[in-house]
């Protein structure tokens, strides 16, 4: 029985519509818990810390790079995730992840981690030395999805990522007038992301193996860890194969593209 190939699940029509409206979809059991345990062992090793020695957890956050070890690649390339990528981005329009990261490992701490601010993940112009000058445009050049991979159980006190549901629509409207050049993170953040301030807030909680597939324009934020055990989460992009197209002659828009069009007042999928 264990030799049978994994059968991909599929997002429901309601989940896809929720992604377009809210900017994210949560996939429970997107990869096996055992892979998360293997991955955490590697991360503990690289930090030079122990899960059994809280005395060593002296920093609120430690950032680790991209990993291509077998458990990480297997977690990022499950049949369930590949099927969801096809449904949200479009078959043939994304590149299979060749690594996963970065990992902001967050530890229980009374101290401000110093990185808990609302933002969107920018995706090009990264040659600029100041990350505030990195850019994003209305066709999300360089990024098909923002993804949150939970490699540990994450409850409400465990520094779950804060998400402003529906905020991707506000960012699409803000980016549209800037065209292909887009805006820098500095320009987007000039008003503190006020356009999305009234959006409902959702916490990216879940068991190890949960993945949140998010629209690349989704406004989100880190927060301090008030729980008991460190939180292990990766936030890699899904890279596009080519550019998104907001003027497809055949109308074959992906869910990501429909969401952008919804934000700027274009065609609806409904």
KEKE-3310 file (N, C-alpha, C; in steps of 0.2 Angstrom, whole numbers, plus 5000, padded with zeros to 4 digits):
npx = (5004:5010:5018:5011:5008:5007:4991:4986:4977:4964:4960:4945:4931:4926:4937:4946:4940:4939:4953:4955:4947:4951:4965:4973:4975:4973:4982:4980:4990:4999:5012:5021:5021:5033:5043:5044:5049:5062:5068:5068:5078:5089:5089:5091:5103:5111:5109:5116:5110:5100:5084:5081:5087:5083:5089:5099:5092:5093:5090:5078:5074:5081:5089:5089:5096:5092:5087:5091:5091:5086:5074:5068:5066:5057:5046:5042:5038:5027:5014:5002:5004:5010:4998:4990:4997:4996:4982:4981:4991:4993:4994:5011:5015:5024:5039:5046:5050:5067:5073:5071:5066:5068:5071:5065:5068:5059:5059:5053:5052:5054:5058:5057:5057:5061:5057:5044:5033:5020:5020:5023:5030:5043:5050:5059:5073:5082:5095:5099:5107:5100:5086:5074:5073:5070:5058:5041:5029:5013:5011:5017:5031:5043:5038:5027:5019:5017:5023:5020:5027:5024:5034:5034:5022:5011:5003:4992:4999:5012:5020:5013:5012:5004:4990:4983:4967:4962:4969:4978:4971:4970:4983:4985:4978:4985:4997:4994:4994:5008:5013:5024:5036:5033:5033:5044:5048:5049:5041:5029:5027:5026:5014:5012:5005:4991:4980:4975:4972:4960:4956:4951:4960:4970:4977:4991:4991:4993:4996:5012:5017:5007:5003:5002:4996:4999:4993:5004:5004:4999:4997:5006:5013:5026:5027:5030:5035:5026:5024:5029:5038:5050:5046:5046:5046:5045:5047:5046:5046:5035:5042:5039:5036:5040:5031:5017:5001:4989:4981:4975:4971:4963:4957:4961:4965:4974:4971:4978:4980:4967:4964:4972:4966:4953:4956:4960:4948:4945:4941:4930:4930:4919)
npy = (4994:5006:5008:5014:5028:5045:5053:5067:5080:5092:5110:5116:5124:5134:5137:5142:5154:5160:5162:5172:5182:5185:5183:5172:5155:5141:5126:5112:5098:5099:5094:5080:5077:5071:5075:5088:5087:5081:5092:5102:5096:5098:5112:5116:5111:5119:5131:5129:5126:5119:5109:5105:5114:5127:5138:5142:5150:5164:5175:5184:5181:5171:5171:5160:5154:5148:5132:5116:5103:5085:5083:5096:5099:5089:5093:5105:5101:5093:5082:5087:5101:5104:5102:5112:5124:5123:5126:5139:5147:5143:5129:5125:5138:5141:5138:5123:5122:5124:5125:5130:5143:5160:5156:5163:5160:5160:5164:5161:5176:5192:5203:5215:5209:5217:5217:5217:5223:5229:5224:5221:5208:5212:5210:5212:5221:5219:5221:5233:5241:5244:5237:5243:5249:5240:5232:5230:5226:5229:5217:5208:5205:5192:5185:5173:5167:5171:5161:5152:5141:5130:5123:5119:5116:5129:5140:5153:5161:5159:5167:5168:5173:5188:5192:5203:5201:5201:5212:5212:5216:5230:5234:5230:5240:5251:5249:5249:5261:5264:5255:5245:5248:5249:5250:5255:5247:5256:5267:5261:5259:5271:5277:5269:5257:5261:5260:5247:5245:5244:5231:5214:5204:5190:5176:5166:5152:5134:5116:5108:5105:5112:5124:5140:5147:5162:5177:5187:5200:5202:5210:5208:5203:5201:5196:5197:5183:5174:5162:5146:5137:5137:5144:5138:5142:5144:5156:5156:5162:5157:5155:5162:5156:5165:5180:5187:5190:5202:5205:5194:5187:5176:5175:5167:5168:5166:5162:5170:5181:5185:5190:5201:5208:5210:5218:5230:5233:5226:5212:5199:5183:5177)
npz = (5000:5004:4993:4983:4972:4977:4978:4970:4979:4977:4976:4981:4972:4980:4988:4979:4975:4987:4989:4979:4984:4997:4997:5001:5004:5015:5017:5025:5031:5020:5018:5025:5043:5047:5039:5043:5055:5052:5045:5055:5064:5056:5056:5069:5071:5063:5069:5081:5093:5105:5106:5119:5128:5134:5139:5131:5121:5118:5109:5101:5087:5075:5059:5046:5030:5013:5010:5003:5006:5006:5015:5015:5001:4998:5006:5000:4987:4986:4980:4982:4984:4972:4963:4969:4965:4951:4950:4956:4950:4937:4925:4920:4922:4933:4942:4949:4966:4970:4982:4999:5010:5016:5033:5047:5062:5077:5094:5111:5119:5129:5122:5109:5092:5082:5069:5066:5057:5046:5029:5011:5002:4992:4975:4964:4957:4967:4967:4972:4986:4998:5005:5006:4994:4985:4973:4968:4956:4946:4939:4947:4945:4945:4956:4959:4970:4987:5000:5015:5025:5038:5049:5062:5075:5076:5087:5093:5102:5097:5089:5076:5059:5055:5045:5033:5028:5011:5008:4997:4986:4989:4987:4974:4967:4971:4965:4951:4944:4943:4933:4923:4930:4943:4961:4975:4990:5000:4995:4995:5008:5013:5019:5029:5025:5025:5017:5019:5032:5038:5036:5039:5052:5051:5058:5055:5059:5064:5062:5061:5045:5038:5026:5020:5005:4997:4990:4980:4983:4996:5012:5026:5043:5054:5072:5090:5100:5111:5116:5121:5115:5101:5085:5069:5053:5036:5022:5007:4990:4977:4961:4946:4929:4917:4913:4921:4914:4911:4902:4894:4878:4877:4888:4898:4912:4927:4945:4953:4944:4941:4954:4954:4944:4949:4960:4953:4946:4935:4924:4931:4939:4944)
capx = (5000:5014:5021:5006:5010:5003:4986:4985:4971:4963:4957:4938:4930:4926:4944:4949:4936:4942:4960:4954:4944:4955:4972:4977:4972:4977:4982:4982:4994:5002:5018:5021:5024:5039:5048:5045:5054:5069:5070:5070:5084:5095:5090:5094:5111:5114:5109:5121:5106:5096:5077:5081:5091:5080:5094:5102:5087:5094:5088:5070:5074:5088:5087:5093:5095:5089:5089:5089:5092:5080:5067:5065:5064:5051:5041:5040:5036:5022:5009:4996:5006:5010:4992:4988:5001:4993:4976:4981:4995:4992:4999:5016:5017:5028:5045:5046:5055:5073:5076:5066:5069:5072:5068:5065:5066:5057:5060:5050:5056:5050:5060:5054:5061:5064:5055:5037:5030:5016:5024:5022:5037:5045:5052:5064:5077:5086:5102:5099:5109:5095:5080:5068:5072:5068:5052:5035:5024:5006:5011:5021:5037:5048:5035:5020:5015:5021:5021:5021:5027:5025:5038:5032:5015:5010:4997:4991:5005:5019:5022:5010:5012:4998:4988:4977:4964:4959:4974:4981:4967:4972:4990:4985:4975:4990:5002:4992:4996:5015:5015:5029:5041:5031:5035:5048:5045:5049:5035:5023:5026:5026:5008:5011:5000:4985:4974:4973:4972:4953:4955:4951:4967:4970:4984:4993:4992:4992:5000:5017:5015:5002:5006:4998:4998:4996:4994:5011:5003:4996:5000:5007:5018:5028:5025:5034:5034:5024:5023:5034:5042:5052:5042:5050:5042:5049:5043:5049:5042:5035:5044:5035:5039:5038:5028:5010:4997:4983:4977:4975:4966:4959:4953:4964:4968:4975:4968:4982:4979:4960:4964:4974:4961:4948:4958:4960:4942:4945:4936:4929:4930:4913)
capy = (5000:5012:5009:5018:5035:5050:5055:5074:5083:5098:5115:5117:5131:5139:5139:5147:5160:5163:5165:5178:5188:5186:5183:5167:5149:5137:5119:5107:5092:5100:5089:5076:5080:5068:5079:5094:5085:5080:5098:5105:5094:5102:5119:5116:5109:5125:5137:5127:5126:5112:5110:5103:5118:5134:5143:5145:5153:5171:5180:5183:5178:5169:5170:5155:5154:5144:5125:5111:5096:5081:5085:5103:5099:5085:5097:5110:5098:5087:5082:5092:5108:5105:5103:5119:5129:5123:5129:5146:5151:5140:5124:5128:5145:5141:5134:5119:5125:5120:5126:5133:5148:5160:5154:5167:5156:5165:5161:5165:5182:5198:5208:5216:5206:5222:5216:5216:5229:5228:5225:5216:5205:5214:5204:5213:5227:5217:5223:5239:5238:5245:5233:5247:5251:5234:5234:5226:5229:5226:5210:5204:5202:5189:5181:5170:5167:5171:5155:5151:5134:5129:5117:5117:5118:5137:5143:5160:5164:5157:5172:5167:5178:5192:5193:5207:5197:5206:5218:5211:5221:5237:5234:5230:5247:5256:5248:5249:5267:5264:5251:5240:5250:5247:5255:5252:5246:5263:5270:5257:5259:5278:5279:5263:5253:5263:5257:5240:5245:5241:5224:5209:5201:5183:5173:5160:5146:5127:5111:5107:5103:5117:5129:5145:5150:5169:5181:5190:5207:5201:5213:5204:5206:5197:5198:5194:5176:5174:5155:5142:5133:5141:5143:5136:5144:5146:5160:5156:5163:5152:5158:5162:5154:5170:5186:5187:5194:5205:5206:5188:5187:5170:5176:5161:5171:5162:5165:5176:5187:5187:5194:5208:5212:5212:5224:5236:5234:5222:5206:5195:5176:5175)
capz = (5000:5004:4987:4978:4971:4980:4973:4972:4981:4973:4979:4979:4968:4985:4990:4974:4976:4994:4988:4975:4988:5004:4996:5004:5006:5020:5016:5030:5029:5014:5018:5031:5049:5048:5035:5047:5061:5050:5044:5061:5066:5052:5058:5076:5070:5060:5074:5086:5098:5106:5108:5126:5132:5133:5142:5125:5117:5120:5104:5099:5081:5071:5052:5042:5023:5009:5011:4997:5009:5004:5018:5013:4994:4998:5009:4995:4981:4987:4974:4984:4983:4964:4961:4971:4961:4945:4951:4958:4946:4930:4923:4916:4923:4939:4943:4955:4971:4971:4989:5003:5014:5022:5040:5053:5068:5082:5100:5116:5121:5130:5118:5102:5087:5078:5062:5066:5054:5040:5023:5006:4999:4985:4971:4959:4959:4973:4966:4976:4993:5003:5003:5005:4987:4981:4970:4966:4951:4946:4936:4951:4942:4949:4961:4958:4976:4994:5004:5022:5027:5045:5051:5069:5077:5078:5090:5093:5105:5094:5084:5069:5054:5054:5038:5032:5023:5006:5007:4990:4982:4990:4984:4967:4966:4972:4960:4944:4940:4942:4927:4924:4934:4950:4967:4980:4997:5003:4992:4997:5015:5015:5023:5034:5023:5028:5013:5021:5039:5040:5034:5045:5053:5052:5061:5051:5064:5061:5064:5057:5038:5036:5021:5017:4999:4998:4984:4981:4986:5003:5017:5032:5048:5060:5079:5095:5102:5118:5118:5125:5110:5095:5079:5063:5047:5030:5018:5001:4985:4971:4956:4940:4923:4913:4916:4922:4909:4913:4895:4890:4873:4877:4895:4902:4918:4933:4950:4955:4939:4943:4960:4953:4940:4954:4963:4948:4943:4928:4923:4937:4938:4946)
cpx = (5004:5018:5017:5008:5005:4998:4985:4978:4970:4959:4950:4937:4929:4932:4947:4946:4938:4949:4959:4952:4948:4962:4976:4972:4976:4976:4985:4985:4996:5008:5018:5024:5031:5045:5049:5050:5061:5072:5072:5076:5090:5095:5092:5101:5114:5114:5114:5117:5103:5089:5076:5084:5088:5085:5098:5098:5087:5092:5081:5070:5081:5085:5092:5091:5091:5092:5087:5091:5086:5074:5064:5062:5057:5045:5038:5037:5031:5017:5003:4998:5007:5003:4989:4991:4998:4986:4976:4986:4995:4997:5004:5018:5021:5034:5045:5051:5061:5077:5070:5069:5066:5068:5070:5063:5065:5056:5056:5054:5052:5052:5057:5059:5064:5062:5048:5033:5026:5020:5021:5029:5038:5049:5057:5067:5081:5093:5104:5102:5104:5088:5074:5067:5071:5060:5047:5031:5018:5006:5015:5027:5041:5045:5028:5016:5020:5018:5024:5021:5029:5028:5038:5025:5015:5003:4997:4996:5012:5021:5019:5011:5005:4996:4982:4973:4961:4964:4977:4977:4969:4979:4990:4982:4981:4996:5000:4994:5004:5017:5020:5035:5040:5033:5040:5045:5044:5043:5029:5021:5026:5020:5007:5006:4993:4979:4971:4972:4965:4952:4955:4958:4966:4977:4985:4996:4991:4997:5006:5015:5009:5006:5000:5000:4995:4998:5000:5010:5000:5000:5000:5012:5020:5026:5030:5031:5032:5022:5028:5039:5044:5047:5047:5045:5047:5044:5046:5044:5041:5037:5040:5039:5037:5034:5020:5007:4991:4979:4977:4970:4961:4955:4956:4968:4969:4971:4972:4981:4972:4960:4966:4969:4955:4950:4958:4953:4941:4940:4935:4928:4923:4907)
cpy = (5006:5013:5013:5025:5039:5053:5063:5076:5089:5103:5115:5124:5136:5142:5144:5154:5164:5166:5172:5184:5190:5186:5177:5161:5144:5130:5115:5101:5093:5095:5086:5079:5077:5072:5086:5093:5084:5087:5102:5103:5097:5109:5120:5115:5116:5131:5135:5127:5119:5114:5108:5108:5126:5140:5146:5149:5161:5176:5179:5180:5177:5168:5165:5156:5149:5137:5120:5104:5092:5083:5091:5103:5095:5089:5102:5107:5092:5088:5087:5099:5109:5106:5110:5124:5129:5127:5137:5150:5149:5135:5127:5135:5146:5137:5130:5122:5121:5121:5129:5137:5155:5157:5159:5163:5160:5161:5165:5170:5188:5204:5209:5213:5211:5222:5215:5222:5226:5229:5220:5214:5208:5209:5206:5220:5226:5218:5229:5237:5239:5241:5237:5250:5246:5235:5228:5230:5226:5219:5205:5201:5199:5185:5179:5169:5168:5165:5155:5144:5133:5122:5115:5119:5126:5138:5150:5164:5163:5161:5170:5173:5181:5193:5198:5204:5202:5211:5218:5216:5228:5238:5234:5237:5252:5255:5249:5256:5268:5259:5246:5242:5249:5252:5251:5251:5252:5267:5267:5258:5266:5280:5273:5258:5254:5261:5251:5240:5243:5234:5219:5206:5194:5180:5166:5154:5139:5122:5111:5103:5107:5122:5134:5148:5156:5172:5185:5197:5207:5205:5209:5206:5200:5199:5195:5187:5176:5167:5152:5138:5137:5139:5143:5137:5146:5151:5161:5159:5157:5157:5157:5159:5159:5175:5184:5191:5196:5207:5200:5188:5182:5170:5170:5164:5166:5165:5171:5182:5189:5191:5201:5212:5214:5218:5231:5237:5231:5216:5202:5188:5173:5175)
cpz = (5000:4998:4981:4978:4975:4976:4975:4974:4976:4977:4976:4975:4974:4988:4986:4974:4982:4993:4984:4979:4994:5003:4999:5004:5010:5018:5022:5028:5022:5013:5025:5037:5050:5045:5039:5052:5058:5048:5050:5064:5063:5055:5065:5076:5068:5065:5080:5093:5099:5108:5115:5130:5131:5135:5136:5120:5119:5115:5102:5092:5078:5064:5049:5034:5020:5010:5005:5000:5007:5008:5016:5006:4994:5000:5004:4989:4981:4981:4976:4983:4975:4961:4962:4967:4954:4945:4952:4953:4938:4928:4918:4917:4930:4938:4949:4960:4971:4977:4992:5008:5013:5028:5045:5059:5074:5089:5105:5119:5123:5126:5111:5097:5082:5070:5061:5064:5048:5034:5018:5004:4992:4981:4965:4961:4965:4972:4971:4983:4998:5001:5003:4998:4982:4979:4969:4961:4950:4943:4941:4948:4947:4955:4959:4964:4982:4997:5011:5024:5034:5046:5058:5070:5079:5080:5090:5097:5103:5089:5077:5065:5054:5047:5038:5026:5018:5005:5000:4985:4983:4987:4977:4964:4966:4967:4953:4941:4939:4936:4929:4929:4942:4955:4971:4986:5001:5001:4995:5004:5018:5020:5028:5032:5025:5024:5015:5029:5042:5039:5040:5045:5054:5054:5057:5056:5060:5064:5059:5051:5035:5031:5019:5011:4998:4991:4985:4984:4993:5008:5023:5037:5052:5066:5084:5097:5109:5120:5122:5121:5104:5089:5073:5057:5042:5026:5011:4996:4980:4965:4949:4934:4918:4917:4916:4916:4911:4907:4891:4884:4874:4884:4900:4908:4924:4939:4953:4950:4940:4949:4959:4949:4944:4958:4959:4945:4936:4928:4929:4934:4940:4941)
residu = (UNK:UNK:UNK:UNK:UNK:UNK:UNK:UNK:UNK:UNK:UNK:UNK:UNK:UNK:UNK:UNK:UNK:UNK:UNK:UNK:UNK:UNK:UNK:UNK:UNK:UNK:UNK:UNK:UNK:UNK:UNK:UNK:UNK:UNK:UNK:UNK:UNK:UNK:UNK:UNK:UNK:UNK:UNK:UNK:UNK:UNK:UNK:UNK:UNK:UNK:UNK:UNK:UNK:UNK:UNK:UNK:UNK:UNK:UNK:UNK:UNK:UNK:UNK:UNK:UNK:UNK:UNK:UNK:UNK:UNK:UNK:UNK:UNK:UNK:UNK:UNK:UNK:UNK:UNK:UNK:UNK:UNK:UNK:UNK:UNK:UNK:UNK:UNK:UNK:UNK:UNK:UNK:UNK:UNK:UNK:UNK:UNK:UNK:UNK:UNK:UNK:UNK:UNK:UNK:UNK:UNK:UNK:UNK:UNK:UNK:UNK:UNK:UNK:UNK:UNK:UNK:UNK:UNK:UNK:UNK:UNK:UNK:UNK:UNK:UNK:UNK:UNK:UNK:UNK:UNK:UNK:UNK:UNK:UNK:UNK:UNK:UNK:UNK:UNK:UNK:UNK:UNK:UNK:UNK:UNK:UNK:UNK:UNK:UNK:UNK:UNK:UNK:UNK:UNK:UNK:UNK:UNK:UNK:UNK:UNK:UNK:UNK:UNK:UNK:UNK:UNK:UNK:UNK:UNK:UNK:UNK:UNK:UNK:UNK:UNK:UNK:UNK:UNK:UNK:UNK:UNK:UNK:UNK:UNK:UNK:UNK:UNK:UNK:UNK:UNK:UNK:UNK:UNK:UNK:UNK:UNK:UNK:UNK:UNK:UNK:UNK:UNK:UNK:UNK:UNK:UNK:UNK:UNK:UNK:UNK:UNK:UNK:UNK:UNK:UNK:UNK:UNK:UNK:UNK:UNK:UNK:UNK:UNK:UNK:UNK:UNK:UNK:UNK:UNK:UNK:UNK:UNK:UNK:UNK:UNK:UNK:UNK:UNK:UNK:UNK:UNK:UNK:UNK:UNK:UNK:UNK:UNK:UNK:UNK:UNK:UNK:UNK:UNK:UNK:UNK:UNK:UNK:UNK:UNK:UNK:UNK:UNK:UNK:UNK:UNK:UNK:UNK:UNK:UNK:UNK)
# end
